[in-house]
């Protein structure tokens, strides 16, 4: 039986010129649809195979296949490469000569470009291939086309960023657990070791000294556990903040009484109350925790001079709280990681290095942003933060 299927270029066996024109019209329509759907830009680059420079290349751009519009535009080499960003231009100029010299027949690149009609760089997929050669086989015409891949590229970059964040978070968690294990073992070893020694010690004086060591390390262990729990609640966003009208002057009296008990000999404790009367909407327990934590940090790094607890009006709805000391100061290289977990000014300081991390989290939770620090080595430091009033 005779095959009734017809060739796409035929019309019931008729290969007339009219039928061919009709098929070419269809092909142009399909090409126009493809260019529009994929935002394809194409160009031919006529190069001189006897030179390694491309400034004299004849470049004809084909931007679109819209009816009634100019399809082609002659542009200069400088214009053509001006759309690439710095990294894209470096990649293009590294690979294009390989095609132009016939070392490779084709290359594919993903480059960041900015066309005149856009105000930002977008990602495009470039294909550069040899189209014509001279009698010696050297490329004379390079064909290049690009299509929009910005959405896919952004998705890939977001995915890479998410993976990097997850890997960093995993490393931070492992480091945190390692640091925490070390900090917990330190007082535990002291408690266990001196408890065994005390059991076999006959001297009451020695047993009392061992008891003091055990008591001190027990307090350190309890403080560490409480700080870890507080920090975990802050980072998990489950810490509760209970706002109420608070007499700030009374609160600073309480802070003075609490900090005074731990003041070293020869260091003066000063309170500066910025207003004669001040009722402020805040959480009194958390605010007291902030002030005493920062003050306790100052106590660890001062031998003489003074520590000042104070507040002042910042504006109608905010107060600025500060703790200033005339202690050892903070080395500049330590400032960047000052509020990290287990951060210490030096390895000989008391404490476990979670107090400032807790303070930073509490200030942010209470709507105060970051804690500000100014310090001069050998002269002292000032920690300050601004909190808004949460009036009922």
LUMNUVEX-74608 format. One record per residue: residue in one letter; x, y, z of N, C-alpha, C in turn. Coordinates in steps of 0.001 Angstrom, whole numbers, padded with zeros to 6 digits, always signed. Layout:
! residues N
AXYZXYZXYZ;...
END
This chain:
! residues 392
X+000864-001205+000000+000000+000000+000000+000883+001231+000000;X+000478+002246-000772+001300+003439-000902+001258+004249+000388;X+002437+004767+000842+002544+005573+002072+001859+006907+001846;X+000868+007250+002719+000108+008475+002544+000679+009632+003343;X+001723+009343+004192+002323+010441+004972+003077+011377+004043;X+002944+012681+004299+003523+013685+003425+004708+014352+004098;X+005656+014784+003321+006800+015537+003828+006322+016893+004317;X+006929+017446+005408+006521+018763+005894+006659+019850+004843;X+007577+019697+003902+007764+020711+002885+006932+020451+001635;X+006024+019513+001717+005219+019208+000530+003755+019455+000827;X+003005+019619-000212+001565+019778-000095+000922+018831-001085;X+000648+017592-000564+000098+016541-001404+000986+016309-002628;X+002286+016289-002357+003226+016002-003434+003608+017214-004238;X+003010+018406-003913+003282+019600-004697+004445+020346-004063;X+005638+020415-004688+006809+021128-004179+006928+022489-004857;X+005831+023147-005039+005818+024428-005737+006459+025509-004881;X+006811+026597-005514+007425+027731-004824+006468+028317-003786;X+005182+028321-004083+004196+028855-003134+004158+028018-001866;X+004224+026695-002017+004212+025815-000852+005467+026014-000011;X+006608+026213-000679+007860+026431+000043+007805+027734+000831;X+007236+028784+000234+007104+030054+000935+006215+029911+002157;X+005201+029116+002051+004289+028900+003184+005008+028197+004334;X+005830+027206+003987+006574+026484+005020+007613+027393+005668;X+008279+028236+004882+009257+029167+005447+008580+030176+006369;X+007354+030567+006007+006600+031475+006858+006320+030831+008212;X+005990+029556+008185+005749+028833+009438+007033+028742+010266;X+008140+028488+009579+009415+028392+010301+009775+029720+010950;X+009530+030831+010251+009817+032139+010837+008943+032389+012065;X+007678+031971+011972+006786+032128+013118+007286+031324+014313;X+007685+030086+014053+008204+029252+015138+009480+029849+015727;X+010337+030365+014857+011575+030990+015332+011266+032206+016184;X+010300+033026+015715+009912+034210+016468+009364+033821+017835;X+008546+032787+017880+007984+032321+019152+009077+031820+020087;X+010063+031111+019539+011158+030583+020362+012004+031717+020925;X+012324+032705+020078+013118+033848+020531+012387+034602+021636;X+011081+034791+021470+010305+035540+022449+010150+034762+023754;X+009868+033464+023644+009633+032646+024838+010876+032542+025709;X+012048+032472+025109+013283+032268+025866+014148+033520+025933;X+013601+034653+025463+014329+035924+025497+015730+035742+024912;X+015785+035263+023688+017063+034950+023056+017605+036167+022314;X+018866+036487+022586+019610+037478+021803+020690+036719+021023;X+020853+037057+019764+021850+036370+018949+022662+037392+018170;X+023852+036988+017774+024681+037883+016977+025694+037080+016175;X+026168+037677+015096+027292+037128+014342+028473+038073+014509;X+029666+037508+014717+030874+038297+014933+031877+037911+013848;X+032062+038804+012904+033036+038572+011831+034398+039038+012315;X+035351+038107+012372+036671+038419+012912+037738+038266+011839;X+038860+038904+012062+040020+038796+011174+040934+037715+011739;X+041100+036581+011061+041911+035483+011611+043396+035813+011671;X+043819+036928+011049+045236+037280+011050+045634+038166+012234;X+044684+038475+013107+044994+039315+014267+044408+038705+015529;X+045028+039044+016659+044546+038548+017948+043645+039551+018650;X+043384+040696+018021+042497+041692+018619+041140+041637+017933;X+040121+042101+018636+038749+041975+018118+038040+043322+018039;X+038791+044437+018211+038161+045754+018199+037570+046087+016832;X+038132+045522+015761+037639+045808+014411+036628+044778+013924;X+036173+043920+014808+035200+042898+014412+033885+043544+013993;X+033239+042931+013003+031926+043403+012545+030872+042569+013276;X+030106+043226+014149+029135+042517+014972+027734+042942+014572;X+026922+041969+014209+025523+042221+013860+024645+041520+014884;X+023882+042301+015649+023018+041746+016684+021633+041463+016111;X+021051+040365+016542+019678+040017+016208+018918+039956+017533;X+018081+040965+017791+017447+041083+019089+016099+040372+019173;X+015339+040393+018084+013992+039848+018157+013502+039528+016746;X+012355+038879+016721+011746+038535+015435+010319+039078+015395;X+010152+040299+015863+008823+040886+015885+008500+041507+014521;X+007292+041285+014012+006925+041878+012710+006961+043398+012761;X+007482+043995+011731+007496+045448+011634+008590+046121+012418;X+009454+045363+013084+010530+045953+013862+011870+045641+013217;X+012827+046498+013484+014165+046266+012962+014761+045055+013674;X+015158+044053+012908+015666+042827+013491+017135+042929+013839;X+017886+043645+013060+019336+043625+013193+019868+045010+013538;X+021021+044987+014226+021684+046244+014578+023175+046008+014569;X+023909+046883+013921+025361+046801+013878+025924+047525+015103;X+026743+046863+015897+027319+047473+017090+028830+047271+017093;X+029503+048028+017952+030954+047908+018057+031310+046821+019083;X+032576+046422+019022+033076+045432+019983+032985+045975+021419;X+033330+047257+021593+033274+047857+022927+031846+047824+023474;X+030882+048102+022585+029478+048063+023001+029073+046638+023388;X+029530+045690+022616+029139+044302+022854+029624+043812+024221;X+030879+044085+024562+031420+043554+025820+031102+044443+027016;X+030512+045621+026796+030222+046544+027898+029085+046056+028791;X+028311+045088+028313+027165+044627+029109+027593+043677+030224;X+028799+043118+030167+029229+042141+031161+029725+042840+032433;X+029493+042195+033577+030125+042697+034787+031593+042266+034786;X+032338+042654+035813+033787+042420+035810+034126+040932+035713;X+033449+040118+036510+033722+038677+036478+033296+038071+035143;X+032132+038527+034637+031652+038011+033360+032569+038371+032214;X+033091+039597+032206+034005+040025+031147+035291+039205+031185;X+035798+038953+032395+037026+038153+032514+036806+036748+031976;X+035649+036152+032287+035353+034798+031800+035175+034795+030278;X+034484+035803+029753+034253+035878+028313+035575+036033+027561;X+036442+036937+028027+037706+037180+027344+038702+036028+027538;X+038438+035180+028489+039281+033994+028659+038884+032886+027689;X+037591+032777+027380+037099+031672+026567+036888+032044+025099;X+036496+033298+024817+036211+033676+023431+037417+033475+022512;X+038634+033881+022913+039785+033666+022005+040018+032195+021662;X+039658+031285+022544+039841+029867+022244+038984+029444+021052;X+037751+029989+020984+036883+029702+019847+037376+030458+018619;X+037755+031729+018801+038187+032563+017676+039462+032026+017018;X+040315+031370+017771+041553+030808+017220+041370+029363+016749;X+040145+028836+016890+039887+027480+016427+040387+026404+017367;X+040765+026780+018594+041246+025774+019547+040108+024862+020004;X+038918+025419+020132+037725+024637+020462+036599+025109+019551;X+035658+024229+019180+034603+024646+018262+033481+025429+018943;X+033324+025268+020264+032169+025874+020937+032448+025988+022432;X+031826+026982+023053+031944+027145+024499+030615+027649+025044;X+030300+027220+026284+029077+027675+026957+029474+028385+028240;X+028849+029529+028489+029154+030327+029668+027871+030861+030286;X+027862+030983+031605+026788+031683+032300+027373+032984+032823;X+026879+034120+032290+027472+035419+032583+026423+036384+033121;X+026886+037311+033953+026020+038355+034494+026132+039587+033604;X+024997+040016+033033+025015+041126+032072+023950+042155+032456;X+024149+043380+031957+023169+044443+032166+022940+045157+030847;X+021776+044935+030238+021421+045598+028996+020895+046999+029293;X+020936+047893+028322+020512+049286+028563+019101+049406+029125;X+018211+048492+028779+016830+048605+029241+016638+048138+030681;X+017682+047580+031305+017577+047098+032680+018486+047917+033592;X+018093+048030+034860+018893+048796+035820+019703+047887+036744;X+019771+046608+036437+020535+045683+037263+021068+044551+036386;X+022035+043845+036930+022628+042730+036198+021729+041499+036297;X+021627+040771+035177+020837+039550+035104+021705+038433+034531;X+021381+037214+034873+022157+036062+034408+021629+035566+033068;X+022573+035291+032130+022203+034749+030826+023160+033620+030474;X+022617+032659+029739+023391+031503+029288+023891+031777+027862;X+025209+031849+027692+025812+032165+026391+026357+030899+025732;X+026073+030763+024419+026683+029732+023587+027442+030426+022463;X+028739+030156+022359+029595+030787+021349+030189+029672+020494;X+029952+029728+019175+030375+028630+018304+030904+029162+016970;X+031754+028385+016340+032287+028749+015018+031213+028522+013964;X+030984+029563+013109+029965+029457+012073+030584+029310+010682;X+031665+030056+010402+032329+029971+009108+033843+029954+009300;X+034533+029303+008358+035996+029243+008374+036527+029644+007003;X+037787+030069+006962+038394+030383+005673+038974+029101+005067;X+039667+029249+003931+040188+028080+003218+041243+027330+004031;X+041822+027985+005028+042824+027319+005876+042194+026746+007143;X+040873+026825+007223+040181+026257+008371+040137+027162+009577;X+040556+028429+009400+040551+029359+010523+039168+030011+010645;X+038633+030171+011881+037306+030797+012051+037304+032228+011550;X+036265+032574+010800+036092+033950+010324+034776+034556+010815;X+033818+033712+011112+032541+034194+011656+032193+033352+012884;X+031963+034049+013981+031552+033400+015237+030082+033724+015456;X+029326+032705+015800+027919+032922+016111+027742+032785+017622;X+027042+033754+018232+026816+033732+019678+025358+034032+019961;X+024812+033328+020909+023437+033615+021333+023337+033439+022842;X+022396+034149+023437+022209+034064+024887+020735+033991+025202;X+020415+033334+026302+019030+033234+026753+018964+033526+028243;X+017791+033931+028697+017588+034333+030087+017554+033107+030998;X+018485+033072+031964+018491+031995+032961+018535+032596+034358;X+018057+033835+034491+018195+034541+035764+017457+033846+036902;X+016211+033402+036626+015422+032760+037686+016103+031482+038180;X+016576+030658+037245+017244+029413+037639+018524+029696+038400;X+019297+030692+037926+020570+031008+038568+020353+031504+039994;X+019334+032329+040195+019035+032826+041546+018640+031676+042459;X+017853+030732+041919+017484+029564+042719+018714+028755+043114;X+019632+028575+042169+020866+027844+042467+021695+028561+043526;X+021809+029882+043396+022591+030661+044354+021949+030634+045737;X+020605+030723+045775+019903+030644+047062+020099+029280+047706;X+020087+028233+046871+020295+026883+047392+021705+026733+047940;X+022699+027247+047196+024086+027184+047671+024250+027945+048980;X+023599+029107+049067+023686+029902+050293+023041+029170+051464;X+021886+028517+051195+021213+027767+052252+022073+026602+052730;X+022745+025929+051786+023623+024813+052154+024797+025312+052993;X+025383+026446+052586+026501+027018+053345+026063+027414+054751;X+024856+028013+054864+024353+028388+056184+024136+027154+057057;X+023586+026100+056448+023358+024869+057207+024672+024262+057674;X+025676+024289+056797+026990+023746+057182+027626+024580+058284;X+027498+025916+058183+028045+026779+059236+027322+026544+060552;X+025983+026397+060468+025207+026159+061686+025599+024838+062328;X+025849+023818+061508+026253+022519+062038+027611+022608+062729;X+028550+023357+062099+029871+023527+062713+029767+024314+064017;X+028919+025352+064017+028740+026152+065225+028124+025318+066341;X+027173+024453+065984+026551+023596+066996+027575+022643+067587;X+028402+022048+066730+029428+021127+067215+030431+021848+068112;X+030814+023062+067705+031760+023833+068525+031119+024221+069851;X+029844+024597+069794+029127+024974+071014+029067+023806+071990;X+028741+022618+071477+028674+021433+072338+030047+021101+072919;X+031091+021253+072092+032443+020970+072587+032834+021961+073682;X+032546+023257+073449+032865+024279+074453+032063+024054+075731;X+030777+023740+075555+029917+023534+076711+030381+022330+077527;X+030755+021245+076840+031244+020052+077539+032496+020368+078338;X+033388+021163+077734+034624+021539+078436+034306+022382+079663;X+033395+023354+079502+033065+024231+080622+032361+023476+081743;X+031539+022492+081408+030854+021705+082447+031832+020787+083163;X+032757+020188+082407+033712+019254+083027+034649+019950+084013;X+034970+021233+083754+035928+021935+084620+035453+022008+086070;X+034263+022533+086382+033829+022521+087786+033491+021123+088292;X+032991+020251+087423+032671+018891+087856+033921+018150+088322;X+035006+018302+087583+036258+017647+087980+036734+018151+089332;X+036595+019466+089551+037006+020040+090837+036128+019517+091964;X+034817+019473+091729+033897+018986+092763+034192+017531+093103;X+034342+016698+092066+034607+015272+092281+035957+015047+092962;X+036974+015733+092450+038325+015528+092982+038458+015954+094426;X+037986+017139+094767+038134+017631+096135+037185+016925+097094;X+036040+016402+096607+035160+015611+097473+035856+014325+097900;X+036606+013683+096983+037358+012474+097328+038486+012790+098312;X+039169+013911+098090+040244+014297+099003+039698+014606+100396;X+038547+015271+100445+037976+015652+101736+037598+014426+102562;X+037215+013339+101873+036809+012134+102594+037965+011489+103349;X+039188+011686+102849+040354+011059+103489+041210+012059+104275;X+040783+013308+104326+041571+014320+105029+041206+014345+106506;X+042211+014333+107360+041974+014324+108803+041929+015730+109377;X+042597+016669+108759+042659+018036+109278+041368+018787+108982;X+040751+019353+110022+039529+020146+109818+039788+021373+108954;X+040952+021961+109116+041291+023152+108328+041374+022833+106835;X+041997+021684+106519+042095+021287+105112+040733+020901+104556;X+039935+020203+105385+038590+019827+104920+037756+021074+104640;X+037914+022101+105482+037167+023341+105266+037605+024032+103975;X+038897+024010+103685+039382+024624+102445+038881+023842+101224;X+038837+022505+101343+038294+021693+100251+036812+021990+100056;X+036120+022180+101190+034685+022490+101113+034465+023807+100366;X+035310+024804+100652+035186+026093+099972+035385+025942+098465;X+036361+025106+098046+036591+024862+096625+035372+024195+095989;X+034822+023198+096690+033638+022492+096169+032455+023447+096058;X+032262+024276+097075+031145+025223+097060+031274+026208+095905;X+032493+026737+095701+032716+027700+094614+032440+027080+093254;X+032947+025872+093029+032730+025204+091741+031295+024765+091558;X+030609+024453+092643+029195+024120+092558+028391+025337+092102;X+028747+026515+092635+028078+027739+092213+028366+028041+090743;X+029616+027803+090327+029965+028005+088916+029157+027074+088020;X+029008+025815+088439+028263+024839+087640+026799+025233+087536;X+026204+025668+088656+024806+026089+088631+024620+027320+087737;X+025567+028263+087815+025478+029456+086987+025603+029089+085508;X+026509+028148+085201+026677+027702+083817+025400+027081+083286;X+024791+026202+084057+023556+025540+083618+022445+026566+083421;X+022312+027513+084361+021274+028548+084225+021516+029411+082985;X+022789+029771+082740+023106+030592+081563+022829+029832+080267;X+023176+028550+080234+022912+027746+079038+021420+027665+078768;X+020640+027472+079816+019183+027400+079654+018634+028744+079171;X+019123+029845+079759+018659+031171+079330+018996+031425+077866;X+020242+031126+077481+020664+031361+076105+019871+030488+075136;X+019620+029249+075520+018848+028351+074655+017427+028866+074466;X+016827+029390+075523+015466+029938+075413+015444+031164+074505;X+016473+032004+074629+016538+033203+073790+016680+032819+072329;X+017589+031887+072031+017826+031499+070633+016648+030730+070050;X+015897+030012+070907+014708+029298+070437+013480+030190+070409;X+013654+031455+070826+012576+032450+070836+011408+032010+071715;X+011726+031400+072855+010667+030994+073797+010812+031713+075136;X+011789+032628+075241+011944+033382+076477+010757+034337+076634;X+010238+034434+077845+009071+035260+078110+009501+036627+078630;X+008938+037667+078035+009173+039040+078469+007840+039584+078976;X+007797+039971+080242+006564+040467+080859+006727+041959+081171;X+006025+042775+080403+006158+044222+080566+005186+044745+081622;X+005662+045724+082384+004841+046384+083398+005473+047735+083709;X+004709+048663+084317+005302+049951+084710+006335+049735+085814;X+007544+050239+085598+008642+050016+086533+009234+051357+086956;X+009450+051515+088275+010180+052672+088782+011667+052403+088561;X+012258+053078+087587+013642+052792+087199+014618+053169+088311;X+014326+054223+089057+015221+054600+090153+015252+053527+091242;X+014088+052949+091543+014060+051844+092509+014805+050629+091968;X+014663+050373+090664+015348+049227+090072+016863+049396+090166;X+017357+050623+089980+018799+050845+090084+019287+050732+091523;X+018422+051026+092485+018781+050776+093885+018966+049282+094116;X+018091+048473+093525+018216+047019+093652+019476+046520+092961;X+019775+047081+091776+020986+046687+091056+022223+047039+091865;X+022211+048211+092510+023345+048620+093338+023558+047639+094482;X+022470+047267+095163+022579+046352+096296+023092+044988+095862;X+022679+044525+094678+023105+043212+094192+024569+043208+093776;X+024989+044237+093041+026363+044289+092529+027349+044603+093646;X+026926+045420+094640+027810+045842+095721+028414+044654+096466;X+027643+043567+096576+028112+042390+097313+029320+041737+096656;X+029494+041932+095348+030577+041270+094616+031705+042216+094239;X+031641+043462+094713+032660+044445+094334+033999+044113+094981;X+035083+044150+094203+036410+043912+094785+036859+045101+095635;X+037745+044839+096534+038253+045894+097405+039015+046926+096577;X+038762+048204+096890+039440+049280+096188+038732+049757+094940;X+037566+049193+094643+036785+049622+093464+035476+050222+093956;X+035170+051424+093507+033964+052137+093930+032812+051833+092969;X+031623+051661+093539+030417+051454+092740+029581+052731+092775;X+029265+053246+091572+028546+054512+091445+027245+054269+090680;X+026177+054965+091084+024909+054923+090363+024571+056324+089893;X+024259+056445+088598+023856+057725+088018+022414+057609+087521;X+021495+058292+088212+020083+058273+087842+019799+059502+086993;X+019407+059261+085766+019274+060351+084807+018076+061236+085011;X+017064+060785+085751+015848+061570+085961+015443+061503+087438;X+014874+062585+087973+014426+062551+089380+013369+061482+089613;X+012473+061335+088650+011435+060306+088696+011315+059692+087309;X+011117+058372+087286+011023+057721+085968+010243+056418+086082;X+009065+056388+085472+008283+055156+085359+008349+054713+083905;X+008759+053482+083697+009095+053004+082351+008480+051628+082139;X+007866+051409+080973+007252+050117+080673+008272+049101+080215;X+008666+048180+081086+009676+047179+080744+009499+045953+081621;X+010343+044941+081408+010360+043753+082254+011415+043986+083336;X+011014+044167+084601+011990+044515+085642+013020+043416+085894;X+012603+042159+085796+013531+041050+086055+014595+040995+084972;X+014177+041106+083713+015124+041033+082600+016038+042262+082568;X+015495+043449+082854+016327+044645+082859+017369+044569+083975;X+016953+044086+085153+017901+043920+086249+018969+042898+085884;X+018553+041825+085194+019510+040815+084734+020525+041417+083775;X+020065+042276+082857+020967+042929+081914+022015+043779+082631;X+021563+044606+083542+022484+045522+084225+023474+044761+085088;X+023001+043785+085858+023899+043041+086749+024858+042149+085965;X+024399+041559+084861+025298+040732+084044+026456+041556+083490;X+026144+042748+082961+027201+043600+082409+028107+044108+083525;X+027515+044437+084681+028322+044883+085818+029235+043765+086310;X+028726+042532+086380+029550+041396+086797+030704+041169+085826;X+030443+041400+084537+031517+041287+083550+032591+042345+083805;X+032166+043556+084195+033130+044623+084491+033957+044282+085731;X+033319+043648+086711+034022+043293+087950+035198+042361+087676;X+035044+041477+086700+036106+040521+086381+037326+041188+085749;X+037173+042420+085271+038245+043054+084505+038623+044413+085072;X+038596+044517+086393+038985+045777+087024+039711+045467+088329;X+040741+046248+088637+041494+046082+089883+041370+047308+090771;X+041147+048455+090172+040979+049690+090934+040185+050676+090089;X+039690+051719+090772+038906+052711+090047+037436+052613+090401;X+036578+052589+089380+035145+052614+089650+034354+051904+088555;X+033159+051476+088948+032159+050945+088013+030910+051791+088200;X+030353+052276+087085+029192+053162+087147+028000+052519+086456;X+026890+052447+087192+025620+051981+086629+024749+053203+086410;X+024179+053367+085217+023398+054568+084985+022391+054449+083868;X+021529+055460+083781+020582+055551+082673+020340+057027+082387;X+019845+057307+081192+019513+058676+080800+018388+058630+079780;X+017652+059726+079684+016583+059808+078680+017209+059845+077293;X+016687+059003+076386+017170+058980+075005+016242+059801+074119;X+014942+059581+074253+013907+060427+073671+012637+060177+074484;X+011495+060600+073977+010265+060505+074762+009877+059063+075086;X+010257+058115+074238+009824+056732+074410+010964+055766+074711;X+012203+056253+074814+013349+055369+074994+014244+055854+076128;X+014876+054893+076778+015915+055180+077762+017217+054516+077331;X+018315+055183+077626+019641+054606+077370+020240+054159+078699;X+020589+052874+078781+021188+052294+079972+022667+052029+079704;X+023503+052193+080731+024939+051995+080510+025618+051488+081773;X+026728+050793+081551+027632+050365+082617+029034+050771+082167;X+029671+051640+082956+030985+052166+082606+031994+051756+083677;X+033179+051373+083248+034210+050994+084211+035544+051610+083825;X+036449+051657+084797+037806+052164+084553+038795+051011+084638;X+038391+049865+084094+039194+048653+084214+040243+048510+083136;X+040511+047261+082776+041624+046947+081884+041344+047335+080432;X+040075+047471+080066+039739+047726+078669+039729+046445+077853;X+039292+046563+076619+039129+045401+075748+040024+045562+074528;X+040866+044567+074226+041677+044641+073004+040781+044767+071770;X+041226+045539+070802+040414+045787+069606+040066+044500+068871;X+040989+043537+068844+040730+042287+068126+039680+041425+068805;X+039350+041736+070067+038346+040957+070798+036935+041505+070614;X+036812+042739+070124+035503+043387+070067+034535+042675+069131;X+035037+042158+068013+034151+041556+067005+033408+040346+067557;X+034062+039555+068418+033448+038329+068939+033048+038451+070410;X+032880+039692+070856+032645+039935+072278+031364+039287+072786;X+030334+039225+071929+029035+038716+072357+028798+037271+071911;X+029852+036596+071515+029729+035186+071142+029658+034289+072367;X+029336+033034+072131+029268+032071+073238+030657+031788+073774;X+030763+031736+075072+032010+031431+075776+033120+032414+075408;X+032736+033662+075106+033739+034680+074774+034354+035228+076060;X+035684+035340+076082+036397+035893+077234+037438+036885+076751;X+037692+037893+077615+038725+038868+077285+040109+038230+077352;X+040277+037342+078335+041526+036607+078462+041244+035280+079130;X+042184+034373+079065+041979+033012+079554+041991+032915+081077;X+042361+034002+081762+042463+033962+083213+041258+034593+083909;X+040339+035147+083114+039169+035790+083703+038220+034749+084264;X+037537+035119+085354+036540+034224+085918+035322+034176+085011;X+034473+033165+085274+033235+033064+084509+033377+032175+083294;X+032235+031988+082618+032180+031021+081525+031973+031672+080161;X+031740+032992+080151+031666+033687+078868+030332+033609+078164;X+029233+033436+078926+027902+033429+078317+027095+034668+078675;X+027535+035416+079672+026753+036548+080166+026453+037587+079111;X+027462+037991+078336+027243+039017+077323+026405+038502+076157;X+026564+037210+075821+025725+036624+074768+024256+036662+075174;X+023979+036374+076467+022608+036440+076978+022099+037872+076919;X+022937+038829+077320+022542+040242+077297+022186+040699+075890;X+023009+040336+074927+022734+040721+073539+021388+040176+073085;X+021112+038908+073408+019837+038305+073025+018661+038959+073710;X+018789+039292+075007+017694+039924+075741+017396+041330+075215;X+018442+042099+074931+018239+043453+074412+017496+043401+073086;X+017903+042480+072207+017210+042333+070918+015762+041902+071129;X+015542+040982+072056+014190+040486+072333+013298+041597+072869;X+013872+042542+073606+013104+043636+074202+013014+044851+073287;X+013436+044676+072025+013283+045734+071029+014361+046774+071036;X+015553+046428+071568+016601+047427+071702+017722+047342+070701;X+017673+046412+069758+018754+046302+068779+020002+045691+069380;X+021157+046299+069139+022441+045763+069608+022958+046546+070805;X+023798+045882+071598+024513+046554+072670+025728+047254+072071;X+025921+048501+072434+027054+049282+071940+028209+049205+072934;X+029438+049119+072422+030626+049020+073268+031665+050026+072799;X+032191+050797+073740+033362+051626+073479+034404+051269+074519;X+035647+051153+074091+036678+050714+075028+038046+051216+074593;X+038885+051496+075582+040289+051818+075355+041123+050938+076271;X+042082+050262+075688+042918+049356+076454+043657+050133+077546;X+043502+049668+078785+044148+050306+079923+043365+051447+080530;X+042248+051833+079904+041463+052966+080412+040052+052579+080821;X+039511+051515+080254+038173+051098+080640+037235+050928+079466;X+035975+050603+079789+034979+050300+078759+033619+050845+079168;X+032764+051001+078173+031366+051347+078429+030469+050494+077553;X+029533+049797+078184+028510+049028+077494+027200+049794+077638;X+026477+049966+076530+025212+050700+076593+024197+050080+075646;X+022931+050272+075982+021847+049802+075111+020642+050706+075319;X+019824+050797+074289+018617+051636+074315+017394+050732+074245;X+016449+050941+075153+015215+050152+075159+013995+051058+074995;X+012996+050587+074267+011743+051361+074168+010843+051066+075347;X+009980+052012+075676+009004+051804+076734+007794+051061+076174;X+007395+049992+076847+006204+049229+076449+005087+049555+077427;X+004400+050640+077127+003329+051075+078030+002090+050238+077793;X+001393+049967+078867+000154+049183+078751-000963+050059+078205;
END
